[in-house]
Amino acid sequence: MIDTNAIPAYTLPPEGHVSHSRLERVLRSGRFAITAELNPPDSADPADVYEAAQPLAEVVDAINATDASGANCHMSSIGISALLTRAGYSPVYQISCRDRNRIAIQGDVLGAAAMGVSNVLCLTGDGVGVGDQPGAKPVFDFDSLSLLRTIRTMRDDKLFLSGRKISNPPQLFLGAAENPCIEPYDWRPERLAKKVAAGAEFIQTNYIYDIPLFEKFMARVRDLGLDKKVFILPGVGPLASARAARWMRSNVPGIHIPDAVIHRMQGAEKPGAEGKKICIELIQQIREIAGVSGVHVMAYRKEHQVSEIIQESGVLGARVK
């Protein structure tokens, strides 16, 4: 027998909001928001998800559930999102267009919303050739722009792409990714404007290690008035060593790490500690840039270090939870 009292009621979001998302609430209140990635386990054990989420819970407003990033298979983002909502956490459900067509994606969006997911990050996705199963068949029925438009249509117009009505639409805060520090630099703010026009309400960027270059991006963002239309959360993360930094720069699409950062890591007596220190400094510098609304912290399989970085950066001290 199903206990219907245990099922969350379908209720409208607060006035001026599109969702019940804590992340949306924090951003719209003007507080400095913090998100972080939970690296998905190669496991079917939910305890592995909860173990990774626990150190993040006290310091972040939302936890990203990545969707086979790098075209490598792990536990699914919708599965992780369901587990996180069950435990009372606020996930950002990442959707990559690489692996599913529009029928599957629209159904997954409704299912995720029904499970309590309030945030979605719309991604085109890495090509299968960069992953560990290059023989997989890519789909790419959507790209990030058409995915944003589709979910916005489902939410605001209560319609599937077929034109069929949705009785109770998904209440979702829509996000997208951006890569400010990769050429062509002049095109990046224009690309951001297209994502905002398609429906993006928050942006999480790739790793930022070049502050002057990011400041130029943000200056153009402000010129276009985009800082008034979308919440921007720059991405940061600790480097493990100079060798790891060089490998990332050469092999991970979209990563720009200046020589000065690599030289600093090279000369450090304890590279891991120096990488953590650099990350903390980056957060502190990014926080002072006009138009920035928060920060997105990424550290592969190092959720405990993410918590330490956020706390030592001091950004929590200036806000009330």
N, C-alpha and C positions, 0 to 999 in steps of 0.2 A: 504494500500500500504506500503510495507516494504522499509524503507530508507536504502539502501545498503551502503551508505556512513558512516552510524553509526556502521557498522559491522567491527570489527578489521580484518585487513588483515592477512593472513597466511604468515608469513615471517620467514626466517631462523634466528637462534640465532647468536649472535656475535661470531667471530672466537675464538676458544678455549673453548666455552661454549656449553652446551647441551640444554639450555633453555633461556628464557628471564627473568628468575627469579632474583629479586633483591637480594635474599638470596645468590644465587650462585655468583652473581657479587661481593657482599661484601666479601664473603669467599675467592674467588680466588684473590681478591686484597690484602689479608693479613690483612684486618681490623677485629676487634673483633666483631663477629656477635651476635645478640640478637634475640631470638624468645620467644614467650609466647603462652600459651593456652587460647583460648576463650572457656569458658564453655558453652555448648549448652543449649538453653532455652527449657523449656517444653511448647512450644508455637508455633503458626503459624504466629506470628507477626514479620516481618522483622525488625521493630524498636527495638526489644529486642536484636537482633544481633548487630545492629549498636551502640546501647547504650553501649554494652559490649566492642565493638571494639574501640570506640573512645579514651578512655584513653591509649590504647596500641599503637595507630597509631604513636604517636610522638617518641616512644622509641624503637620500634622493627623493625626488617627487614622482619619478616614474622609472621603470626598469625596461630597457629594450630587450625584446625577444628576437634575436636575429634569425633571418630566414635563409639558411644555407649560404652564408656569406662566403665569398671566394669560390662559389659553386662546389662546395664540399658538403657532404651529407652529415647532418646531426639530428637530434630531436627537433621536431617541427616547431616553428614559431607559434602556430595556433595551439599546439599542445602545451608549450611552455606558458603561453598567455593564460590558458585555462587553469593551469596549476597555480599560477601567481594570483589570479583573481580569487580562486578557492581559498587561498591563504590570506586574503585581504590586501595584497599588494596591488599597485597600479601599473600594469604593463603597457608598453608601446608595442603593438603587434606589427611587426615588419612584414610587408608583402613584396616579394620579388616577382616581377612579371615573367621571369625566365621559365618557370616550371608549370604554370597552370594557365588555362584559357579563361575567357571572360565568364563562361558559365560557372566554372569551379570557383573563381575568385569572388563573384557576387554572392554565391552560396556561402562561402567561407566568411565573408564580411557579415552576413546576417547571423551566422552561427557564433562568430566571435562576439558580436554585440549582445547576443542573447546570453552569453556566458559572463557578461559584465565587463568586457573590454571597452574602453572609452577612448583610446588613442590608437591611431594607425599611421605608420610611416610608409609612404608609397615610393617604391624603388623600381627602377628598370631591371637591375640585377646584373651581376657579372656574367660573361659568357661561359658556357660549359667548358670551353677549352682551357680555362685557367684552373679548373678544379681537378679532383682526383678521379673523376669518372668522365673523361672527355668524350666518350662514346655516347653519352646521354643525348637525347633529342631535345633541343631547345624549343620553346613555345613562342614567347615574346608576342602574344596576341595583343598585349597592351605595352605601352611604355609608361614612365612615371606620370607624364602629363595626362594621358588618356585614362589612367587609373584614378588619378585625382578627380578628374571630371566625372567619372563613373560613380565613385563613392559619394561625391557631392550631390549628384542627381538622385541617388538612392536616398540620401538623407534629407535633402531640401525639397525635392519634387515628389518623393515617395514613389519612385518609378524604377523598374529594371530598365536596362537598355532596350529591351524588346518593346517597352511602352506599357507593360503590365504593371498594375498598381501593387504597391507594398502597403499592407494594412498598418503596420507599426514599423516605421523606418529606423535604421540604426542611428544611434546618437553618438557620433564619433567626432573627435577633435583631429583634424587632418594635418599630417606632416609630410615633408619631403626632405631630401638630402641636397646638399650643394658642396661644391669643391672650389673654394675661392682662390687657392694658391696653385692652380694648374693652368697652363696656357690653353687657349687664348684668354689672357686676363681680362681684356676689355669686354669679352663676351659673357663672362660669368654673371655680372649683375643683370644683364639682359635675360639670361637664362632663368635667373631667380625670379624676375618679373613675370615670366611666362608661367612659372609654377604657382606664383601667387594668384595670377589671373585664373589658373585652372582650379584653384581651391585650397592651396596650402595655407595653413594658419600658423604653423610653426615649422622651423627649419633646423635640422641638425647637420652640421658640416662634417667633412672629413677632418683628419688631424690637422691642426694648425701649429706649425713650428716656426713660421716666419711672420713675426708680428708686423713689421713695416709693410709687407705685402698684403696682409690681412687688413691693415688700417686703410690702405688704398682702396681695397674692395669695399669696405664699409663706408668710405667717403662717397663713393659712387652710389652705393645703396641709399645713403641719406639724400643725395642729390635727386634720386628718382622717387623719393618719398616712400620707399619700401619699408623703412624701419617703422613707419606708422601703420603698416598694413599686415606685417607678419612678425612673429617672435623668432629671433635668431639665437641659436645656441651653438656656439663654436665647439668643435671637437678637440679634445686634448687627450694625451696618454703618455705614460712613462716609457722611456727607452731603456732597454736592458743593457746595451753595450754599443760601442761604436760599430762593431761588426754587424750587430742586428740592425742598426740604423742604416748602414750602407745596403744591407740586403733588402730592407723595406723600400728604400728609395729606388732600387734597381728592379725589384720584382713585384711589388704591390701596386696595382694601377691606382693612380690618383694621389700618391704620396709624394710630398715635397719636403725634404729636410735640408736646410742650408748647411754648407760646409762648416760654418762657425759652430753649429750645434754638434756636429760629428767630431770636430776637433776638441771641443770641450769634453765630450764623452771619452775621447781617446786619452786625454791627459788626466782623467780622474783616477784617483787611487782606488775608489770603490765605485765602479761605473753604475751599478744598480741604484745606489744611493744618489748619485749625481743625476741619473735619469728621473728619479722621483723629485728631486729638488727643482730640476728644470720644469717639470710639469706643474709644480706648485707655483713657480714664478710666472709661467704662462697664464694660469688661471687668474692670478692677481693682476697681470697686465691687461688681459682680455676684459676683465670686469670694468676697467676704466674707459673702455672704448664706447663712444656714444652709439646707441642703436642696438647694443648687445643686451639680450634679455636673460641670459643664463649660460650654462656650460654643459657639455656632454662629454663624459669621461669614459674612455675605452682602454681596457688593459686585458689582454688575452689571458684567461685562466688566473687572474690576479685580483679577484673581487675584494679581498681583504686590503690590498694596497690601495685600491680605489677609495675605500672608506678613509684610510689614513690620509691620502692626498687631499680629499675634500675637507676633512677636519683641520689639517695643518695649514691649508690655504687661507683660512679665516673667513671664508665667504658665508659660512653659517652664522657667524657671530653678529652680522649686520641685519639679520632677518628673524622674524618670529614665525615659527612653524604654524 
